[in-house]
Amino acid sequence: MQKNINLLLVMIFICIADVHADEFPVDKIKLPPGFKIEVFASGMDNPRSLNVSPNGTIFIGTRTGGGKVYAIPIIKENGQLKAGKIYTLATGLNSPNGVAFKDGALYVAEINRVIRFDKIEENLANPLKPVIISQNFPSDTWHGWKFIRFGPDSKLYVPVGAPCNVCEKDDLRYATIMRMDSDGKNLKVFSRGIRNTVGFDWDPTTGELWFTDNGRDNLGDDYPPDELNHAPKSGMHFGFPYCHGKNIPDPKFGAEDSCATHTPPAQELDAHVASLGMRFYTGKMFPDQYRNQIFIAEHGSWNRTEKNGYRITLVTIKDNASISYAPFATGWWDGEKLWGRPVDLEILEDGSMIISDDNSGNLYRIYYENN
């Protein structure tokens, strides 16, 4: 019952806040000096996770909005990157949130399976019939939507969220990040104790995995924090459902020593910000202090007394550890009106950043001009 109420509140919140691209005032977004933002593409239903191919095609998954998957070729006009035609690659899929590109093929994660569209860039207007790669995932819709990426080991990483606010399950697939070969074989758990991650990336200097994780609800406005976690090896346990943040034992499942026996987050994020997509900045456009640092898309709170999130934040890494966490781009929520909800981000060929917004249907582009 509580699950249905929560989902209804989220849908009502999204519908009330709906903003069309031509209504979005990009000057509402506050950025550091020298940075600018523009609407890069618009008119999509619920654009969520992003992946950019080496050839410069942006692939976009969705969670709602008819089960669609989109593709946008990037074109160059007078030396500037622009969005080309928006192609709808598929409709009617089961929350196809996750997208990943490898060897000319697009991998799409639905709730309980991963499928593959071969030779996708050659067939954007008429994709080939998808191949089922794996159907070995639970069918629960609560935290069932997935973010997927290929790691440096060429394996496809697929999270399985907890099917609840907080719970224990006998099925050991839940509350994990799993990984498998590109053909779906050798599916195994990589990390445990992860309530719901919808964004991860690998440090370009170490090859080690970092990921966001959404904290549980119903412990108050300010507890527990969302998390940025660091998994340099497989087999680590990050606390859920026993410990939240660095030192908050769960009132039902935790014990006095729960937080001492699990891996703490590398960085506690603000509570209920719904930290989703994250990327290391590997471009050359932004100033040097941003190189190899982590940007996080915070989707925004839905049941906090005072809303928070709705922004892009920056986590600064030094010597393989977080040393700061601060806002980078703010203004999608201005204290009175909700303009958008950032979901994911990617770095383009020229070093600019694109951001998906499932509330307005936009992609934004943040770029830097030193003048």
Secondary structure per residue as TSV (DSSP state, phi and psi in degrees):
chain	resnum	aa	ss	phi	psi
A	1	M	-	360.0	-47.6
A	2	Q	H	-61.0	-38.2
A	3	K	H	-58.8	-47.0
A	4	N	H	-64.2	-38.8
A	5	I	H	-64.3	-44.9
A	6	N	H	-60.4	-45.0
A	7	L	H	-65.3	-37.7
A	8	L	H	-64.4	-42.4
A	9	L	H	-62.5	-40.9
A	10	V	H	-62.2	-45.2
A	11	M	H	-65.6	-40.3
A	12	I	H	-62.5	-43.3
A	13	F	H	-60.3	-43.9
A	14	I	H	-66.1	-44.0
A	15	C	H	-64.2	-42.7
A	16	I	H	-63.0	-35.7
A	17	A	H	-87.8	0.3
A	18	D	-	-55.1	131.3
A	19	V	-	-131.3	132.7
A	20	H	-	-85.0	156.7
A	21	A	G	-58.0	-40.6
A	22	D	G	-72.8	-8.7
A	23	E	G	-96.4	-9.9
A	24	F	-	-82.5	116.2
A	25	P	-	-87.3	102.0
A	26	V	G	-64.1	-18.7
A	27	D	G	-71.2	-5.8
A	28	K	G	-70.5	-24.0
A	29	I	-	-81.6	123.6
A	30	K	B	-95.6	129.6
A	31	L	-	-132.4	161.4
A	32	P	-	-62.9	159.7
A	33	P	T	-54.7	137.4
A	34	G	T	94.3	-17.5
A	35	F	E	-93.1	145.3
A	36	K	E	-134.5	160.5
A	37	I	E	-135.5	146.0
A	38	E	E	-141.8	157.2
A	39	V	E	-76.8	117.8
A	40	F	E	-87.9	-39.4
A	41	A	E	-154.5	154.3
A	42	S	-	-149.2	170.6
A	43	G	-	93.2	10.3
A	44	M	-	-93.0	156.0
A	45	D	S	-92.4	108.5
A	46	N	S	62.1	48.8
A	47	P	E	-64.9	129.9
A	48	R	E	-124.0	-105.7
A	49	S	E	-72.2	148.0
A	50	L	E	-122.4	149.6
A	51	N	E	-150.5	133.8
A	52	V	E	-111.2	125.3
A	53	S	-	-75.2	161.3
A	54	P	T	-58.7	-26.6
A	55	N	T	-82.4	-6.1
A	56	G	S	92.3	34.3
A	57	T	E	-104.9	127.9
A	58	I	E	-89.9	122.9
A	59	F	E	-104.2	139.2
A	60	I	E	-133.8	120.8
A	61	G	E	-91.1	167.4
A	62	T	E	-136.9	157.7
A	63	R	S	-104.7	-39.9
A	64	T	S	-125.7	-169.2
A	65	G	S	85.3	30.6
A	66	G	S	93.5	12.1
A	67	G	S	63.7	42.5
A	68	K	-	-95.6	153.1
A	69	V	E	-125.7	133.7
A	70	Y	E	-115.1	160.7
A	71	A	E	-139.7	140.1
A	72	I	E	-132.6	108.5
A	73	P	E	-67.1	138.8
A	74	I	E	-89.9	132.8
A	75	I	E	-118.8	157.4
A	76	K	E	-109.2	128.4
A	77	E	E	-127.8	115.5
A	78	N	T	53.5	40.9
A	79	G	T	80.3	0.0
A	80	Q	E	-106.7	143.9
A	81	L	E	-81.8	131.4
A	82	K	E	-132.1	156.5
A	83	A	E	-81.1	132.2
A	84	G	-	-85.9	-157.1
A	85	K	-	-63.6	141.9
A	86	I	-	-89.1	119.3
A	87	Y	E	-101.7	136.2
A	88	T	E	-95.7	109.8
A	89	L	E	-82.3	-30.4
A	90	A	E	-157.4	154.2
A	91	T	-	-136.5	163.0
A	92	G	S	74.9	12.5
A	93	L	-	-80.4	166.4
A	94	N	S	-93.1	86.4
A	95	S	-	50.2	65.4
A	96	P	-	-78.4	65.9
A	97	N	-	-69.1	-43.3
A	98	G	E	-91.5	137.5
A	99	V	E	-135.8	140.3
A	100	A	E	-148.3	143.9
A	101	F	E	-117.4	134.0
A	102	K	E	-156.9	131.2
A	103	D	T	52.2	43.8
A	104	G	T	81.0	0.7
A	105	A	E	-116.4	148.0
A	106	L	E	-102.9	123.4
A	107	Y	E	-98.4	133.8
A	108	V	E	-126.0	129.2
A	109	A	E	-99.6	117.5
A	110	E	-	-92.8	-171.5
A	111	I	S	-59.0	-51.3
A	112	N	S	-116.2	8.4
A	113	R	-	-154.8	164.8
A	114	V	E	-120.8	131.0
A	115	I	E	-120.7	166.0
A	116	R	E	-135.4	131.9
A	117	F	E	-104.5	110.7
A	118	D	T	-78.2	154.3
A	119	K	T	46.0	45.8
A	120	I	G	-68.2	-39.7
A	121	E	G	-71.1	-19.6
A	122	E	G	-84.2	-9.5
A	123	N	-	-137.3	40.4
A	124	L	S	-62.6	-35.6
A	125	A	S	-78.4	-20.4
A	126	N	S	-152.5	75.2
A	127	P	-	-60.4	149.2
A	128	L	-	-67.4	158.4
A	129	K	-	-60.7	132.7
A	130	P	-	-69.5	150.8
A	131	V	E	-100.6	132.9
A	132	I	E	-78.4	121.2
A	133	I	E	-91.1	-44.6
A	134	S	E	-155.8	139.6
A	135	Q	-	-121.2	28.1
A	136	N	-	-98.3	36.6
A	137	F	S	-122.7	151.9
A	138	P	-	-60.9	159.0
A	139	S	-	-100.7	5.4
A	140	D	-	-62.3	135.7
A	141	T	-	-84.6	-27.4
A	142	W	T	-68.6	114.2
A	143	H	T	58.7	26.3
A	144	G	T	-89.5	-18.5
A	145	W	-	-68.8	149.3
A	146	K	-	-128.5	145.4
A	147	F	-	-106.3	131.7
A	148	I	-	-128.8	150.2
A	149	R	E	-154.6	152.6
A	150	F	E	-86.8	134.3
A	151	G	-	-90.2	176.5
A	152	P	T	-60.6	-19.8
A	153	D	T	-86.7	6.7
A	154	S	S	68.2	10.2
A	155	K	-	-90.9	151.5
A	156	L	E	-91.9	121.4
A	157	Y	E	-94.2	128.8
A	158	V	E	-134.4	114.4
A	159	P	E	-81.3	152.8
A	160	V	E	-126.4	106.1
A	161	G	-	-72.6	161.4
A	162	A	-	-69.2	134.0
A	163	P	S	-83.8	47.6
A	164	C	S	-173.3	173.7
A	165	N	S	-71.1	-54.0
A	166	V	S	-152.1	130.8
A	167	C	-	-168.4	166.7
A	168	E	-	-111.4	140.4
A	169	K	-	-130.9	144.2
A	170	D	S	-71.8	-29.0
A	171	D	S	-72.0	112.2
A	172	L	T	-76.9	2.1
A	173	R	T	-75.7	-27.0
A	174	Y	S	-69.3	151.2
A	175	A	S	58.3	47.6
A	176	T	E	-139.2	169.6
A	177	I	E	-112.6	123.8
A	178	M	E	-105.3	167.7
A	179	R	E	-147.1	153.9
A	180	M	E	-151.6	165.6
A	181	D	-	-67.0	162.8
A	182	S	T	-64.8	-17.8
A	183	D	T	-95.3	6.8
A	184	G	S	91.6	-4.7
A	185	K	-	-82.9	162.8
A	186	N	S	59.2	44.4
A	187	L	-	-72.5	120.1
A	188	K	E	-142.8	158.8
A	189	V	E	-77.7	131.8
A	190	F	E	-95.8	-47.3
A	191	S	E	-139.2	151.3
A	192	R	E	-122.1	174.5
A	193	G	-	72.0	35.9
A	194	I	-	-121.4	109.1
A	195	R	S	-61.0	-52.0
A	196	N	-	-167.2	100.1
A	197	T	-	-100.9	131.9
A	198	V	-	-126.4	29.9
A	199	G	-	-174.8	130.5
A	200	F	E	-155.5	161.5
A	201	D	E	-158.7	166.5
A	202	W	E	-112.0	133.7
A	203	D	-	-58.8	121.7
A	204	P	T	-66.2	-15.9
A	205	T	T	-93.5	-25.7
A	206	T	T	-118.7	-19.1
A	207	G	-	75.3	14.0
A	208	E	-	-95.5	148.2
A	209	L	E	-81.3	135.8
A	210	W	E	-126.4	146.2
A	211	F	E	-153.0	151.8
A	212	T	E	-86.9	157.9
A	213	D	E	-147.8	133.1
A	214	N	-	-84.2	126.6
A	215	G	-	-71.7	160.7
A	216	R	-	-69.5	163.5
A	217	D	S	-99.0	172.2
A	218	N	S	70.3	29.4
A	219	L	S	-115.8	14.2
A	220	G	-	109.8	172.1
A	221	D	T	-64.5	-33.6
A	222	D	T	-111.1	7.5
A	223	Y	-	-140.5	148.8
A	224	P	S	-86.0	172.2
A	225	P	E	-72.9	153.9
A	226	D	E	-68.5	170.0
A	227	E	E	-134.5	146.9
A	228	L	E	-111.9	119.8
A	229	N	E	-113.8	157.9
A	230	H	E	-127.7	121.4
A	231	A	E	-122.7	85.5
A	232	P	S	-71.9	-11.2
A	233	K	S	-150.7	166.7
A	234	S	T	-78.9	163.0
A	235	G	T	89.0	2.9
A	236	M	E	-82.4	150.4
A	237	H	E	-119.6	126.7
A	238	F	-	-104.8	17.5
A	239	G	-	107.5	-34.7
A	240	F	T	-67.0	138.4
A	241	P	T	-94.2	14.9
A	242	Y	T	-87.7	-35.0
A	243	C	E	-138.6	141.6
A	244	H	E	-121.6	139.4
A	245	G	T	61.3	-150.6
A	246	K	T	-85.5	-26.5
A	247	N	T	-154.9	37.2
A	248	I	E	-118.0	95.2
A	249	P	E	-63.8	140.7
A	250	D	-	-67.4	136.1
A	251	P	T	-64.2	-22.9
A	252	K	T	-102.6	-45.1
A	253	F	T	-102.8	-11.4
A	254	G	-	-85.9	166.0
A	255	A	-	-133.9	173.8
A	256	E	T	-58.0	-34.0
A	257	D	T	-103.4	12.4
A	258	S	G	-57.9	-40.3
A	259	C	G	-78.4	-18.5
A	260	A	G	-80.8	-18.2
A	261	T	S	-105.3	7.3
A	262	H	S	-131.2	162.5
A	263	T	-	-75.4	122.9
A	264	P	-	-75.9	160.9
A	265	P	-	-65.2	150.6
A	266	A	S	-70.4	-30.0
A	267	Q	E	-150.4	124.7
A	268	E	E	-77.4	128.6
A	269	L	E	-96.8	172.5
A	270	D	E	-65.0	151.9
A	271	A	E	-69.2	134.9
A	272	H	T	65.5	19.7
A	273	V	-	-76.8	-9.4
A	274	A	-	57.4	63.8
A	275	S	E	-69.6	122.3
A	276	L	E	-117.2	-107.8
A	277	G	E	-64.4	145.0
A	278	M	E	-145.2	146.1
A	279	R	E	-145.6	144.7
A	280	F	E	-74.3	138.3
A	281	Y	-	-82.3	113.9
A	282	T	-	-113.5	6.7
A	283	G	-	-83.1	-178.4
A	284	K	S	-120.0	-1.8
A	285	M	S	-73.9	-44.2
A	286	F	S	-71.7	157.0
A	287	P	-	-56.4	159.7
A	288	D	G	-58.6	-29.7
A	289	Q	G	-66.5	-13.7
A	290	Y	G	-93.1	-10.9
A	291	R	T	-62.9	128.1
A	292	N	T	64.3	22.5
A	293	Q	-	-101.2	166.7
A	294	I	E	-103.6	124.7
A	295	F	E	-102.3	138.5
A	296	I	E	-125.8	132.7
A	297	A	E	-89.8	116.7
A	298	E	E	-102.3	110.0
A	299	H	-	-66.2	-31.2
A	300	G	-	109.1	148.8
A	301	S	-	-72.1	153.4
A	302	W	S	-121.3	-20.2
A	303	N	S	-131.4	23.3
A	304	R	-	-89.4	146.9
A	305	T	S	-56.8	-48.5
A	306	E	S	-112.9	123.4
A	307	K	-	-62.4	147.6
A	308	N	-	-146.6	167.7
A	309	G	-	94.3	-138.6
A	310	Y	-	55.3	51.5
A	311	R	E	-163.1	173.0
A	312	I	E	-109.9	129.8
A	313	T	E	-114.1	164.5
A	314	L	E	-124.4	125.9
A	315	V	E	-109.1	122.4
A	316	T	E	-93.4	129.0
A	317	I	E	-108.9	135.2
A	318	K	E	-141.7	131.8
A	319	D	T	53.0	42.0
A	320	N	T	66.5	24.8
A	321	A	E	-142.6	151.6
A	322	S	E	-75.5	134.8
A	323	I	E	-118.6	-10.4
A	324	S	E	-163.0	158.2
A	325	Y	E	-144.6	119.6
A	326	A	E	-151.7	155.8
A	327	P	E	-64.2	146.0
A	328	F	E	-117.9	-51.3
A	329	A	E	-127.6	122.6
A	330	T	B	-131.7	163.9
A	331	G	-	123.0	-4.6
A	332	W	S	-68.6	-24.2
A	333	W	B	-122.7	119.7
A	334	D	-	-105.6	15.4
A	335	G	S	93.4	-16.0
A	336	E	S	-127.4	-35.7
A	337	K	-	-137.5	142.0
A	338	L	B	-91.4	118.1
A	339	W	-	-97.2	-27.1
A	340	G	-	-174.0	169.6
A	341	R	-	-136.5	98.2
A	342	P	E	-60.8	139.5
A	343	V	E	-117.4	-51.9
A	344	D	E	-144.6	166.9
A	345	L	E	-146.3	154.1
A	346	E	E	-143.8	157.9
A	347	I	E	-104.8	126.1
A	348	L	-	-86.1	173.3
A	349	E	T	-57.0	-36.6
A	350	D	T	-84.5	1.1
A	351	G	S	92.5	-3.2
A	352	S	-	-76.8	168.0
A	353	M	E	-117.8	134.0
A	354	I	E	-107.4	148.4
A	355	I	E	-131.7	133.2
A	356	S	E	-92.9	148.5
A	357	D	E	-136.2	105.4
A	358	D	T	-78.1	-6.8
A	359	N	T	-85.0	-45.1
A	360	S	T	-94.3	-17.1
A	361	G	T	82.2	16.5
A	362	N	E	-100.9	156.9
A	363	L	E	-111.9	136.0
A	364	Y	E	-109.4	156.3
A	365	R	E	-124.7	124.0
A	366	I	E	-104.6	129.5
A	367	Y	E	-136.6	167.7
A	368	Y	E	-121.9	133.4
A	369	E	-	-130.5	117.1
A	370	N	-	-92.5	74.9
A	371	N	-	-153.3	360.0
